[in-house]
Amino acid sequence: MRTYQRTSAMTVTVTIVALLALVFIGWRLASRRQSLPCPVWLRWLVELDNPFTKTNRALEILSHLDLHPGMSVLDMGCGPGRLTLPAAAQVGSEGLVLAVDIQAGMLSRVKEKEKAARAGLNTIQTLQAGAGDGKLGNSRFDRALLVTVLGEIPDCETALRELYTALKPGGLLSVTEVIFDPHFQRQTTVRNIAQRCGFREQALFGNRIAYTLLFRKQPGIPEDPATRQNL
Ligand SMILES: C[S@@+](CC[C@H](N)C(=O)[O-])C[C@H]1O[C@@H](n2cnc3c(N)ncnc32)[C@H](O)[C@@H]1O
């Protein structure tokens, strides 16, 4: 009887793992053809800091950004606000965190959490928009975050150009990618796009399968790529 119970428990576990692996592979293949945003019903999963990847933990990512009270931070593809809230706590009530996401369901969770934590004190603003939509303005932010988002954006280059323009001269862009994400982007891909948009690489944290790349918008360099090329 006990052997039977053990065997059926093992069968159920193996079936669940196999199903999850199939979903992951299917999603990964589908996302190569079409950019699919992470569904809102999965936001509970995005909200958790992955125990296996230190590189992708919210406080680890923020620790590389030298955040100070009063700074302005852009959290592009903020999801349910895993980084938005700790960033808001670090920039304080004189700072600003603009949480941008293409899905309203993600932003409503950010607002819920801000209300529950009472951490924001008007520090957090939300904006429903797609990356590259041109709604961010010029030279507004000290820091920009792009955490496991790039692969979901249909036109990454337009999106990074927008972030370049939205950052203040000398501002930092932090791009984090982890292999567990079905939309994982390799370092070379990220570097190539960032460089074409004018960013200078500043630092690399982590390894090939879980990393944060830090880029700087150079002070005193023209925003327009055509002018930059003629320098
Ligand atoms: C995997 S989640 C990551 C959320 C958050 N950055 C984090 O690390 O916890 C990706 C998020 O990017 C958003 N997203 C996808 N495509 C987008 C786009 N084109 N513009 C802005 N946000 C987008 C999704 O709605 C989703 O909330």
The ligand as an SDF file (V2000), in Angstrom:
LIG
                    3D

 27 29  0  0  0  0  0  0  0  0999 V2000
    8.7600   39.4370  -16.1670 C   0  0  0  0  0  0  0  0  0  0  0  0
    7.9160   40.9010  -15.7190 S   0  0  0  0  0  0  0  0  0  0  0  0
    9.1750   41.7490  -14.7720 C   0  0  0  0  0  0  0  0  0  0  0  0
    8.6020   42.7260  -13.7730 C   0  0  0  0  0  0  0  0  0  0  0  0
    9.6240   43.4860  -12.9170 C   0  0  0  0  0  0  0  0  0  0  0  0
   10.5360   44.2520  -13.7250 N   0  0  0  0  0  0  0  0  0  0  0  0
   10.3630   42.5540  -12.0080 C   0  0  0  0  0  0  0  0  0  0  0  0
   11.5220   42.2040  -12.3000 O   0  0  0  0  0  0  0  0  0  0  0  0
    9.8140   42.1420  -10.9880 O   0  0  0  0  0  0  0  0  0  0  0  0
    7.8970   41.8620  -17.2330 C   0  0  0  0  0  0  0  0  0  0  0  0
    6.9870   43.0610  -17.1820 C   0  0  0  0  0  0  0  0  0  0  0  0
    7.2070   43.8510  -18.3490 O   0  0  0  0  0  0  0  0  0  0  0  0
    5.9690   44.3340  -18.8160 C   0  0  0  0  0  0  0  0  0  0  0  0
    6.0650   44.6300  -20.2580 N   0  0  0  0  0  0  0  0  0  0  0  0
    6.0470   43.7540  -21.2770 C   0  0  0  0  0  0  0  0  0  0  0  0
    6.1630   44.3870  -22.4510 N   0  0  0  0  0  0  0  0  0  0  0  0
    6.2530   45.6980  -22.1700 C   0  0  0  0  0  0  0  0  0  0  0  0
    6.3880   46.8730  -22.9720 C   0  0  0  0  0  0  0  0  0  0  0  0
    6.4460   46.8000  -24.3050 N   0  0  0  0  0  0  0  0  0  0  0  0
    6.4370   48.0720  -22.3460 N   0  0  0  0  0  0  0  0  0  0  0  0
    6.3760   48.1500  -20.9900 C   0  0  0  0  0  0  0  0  0  0  0  0
    6.2480   47.0810  -20.1830 N   0  0  0  0  0  0  0  0  0  0  0  0
    6.1900   45.8670  -20.7570 C   0  0  0  0  0  0  0  0  0  0  0  0
    4.9890   43.2210  -18.5130 C   0  0  0  0  0  0  0  0  0  0  0  0
    3.6580   43.6770  -18.4830 O   0  0  0  0  0  0  0  0  0  0  0  0
    5.5090   42.7180  -17.1680 C   0  0  0  0  0  0  0  0  0  0  0  0
    4.8870   43.3710  -16.1020 O   0  0  0  0  0  0  0  0  0  0  0  0
  1  2  1  0
  2  3  1  0
  2 10  1  0
  3  4  1  0
  4  5  1  0
  5  6  1  0
  5  7  1  0
  7  8  2  0
  7  9  1  0
 10 11  1  0
 11 12  1  0
 11 26  1  0
 12 13  1  0
 13 14  1  0
 13 24  1  0
 14 15  1  0
 14 23  1  0
 15 16  2  0
 16 17  1  0
 17 18  1  0
 17 23  2  0
 18 19  1  0
 18 20  2  0
 20 21  1  0
 21 22  2  0
 22 23  1  0
 24 25  1  0
 24 26  1  0
 26 27  1  0
M  CHG  2   2   1   9  -1
M  END
$$$$
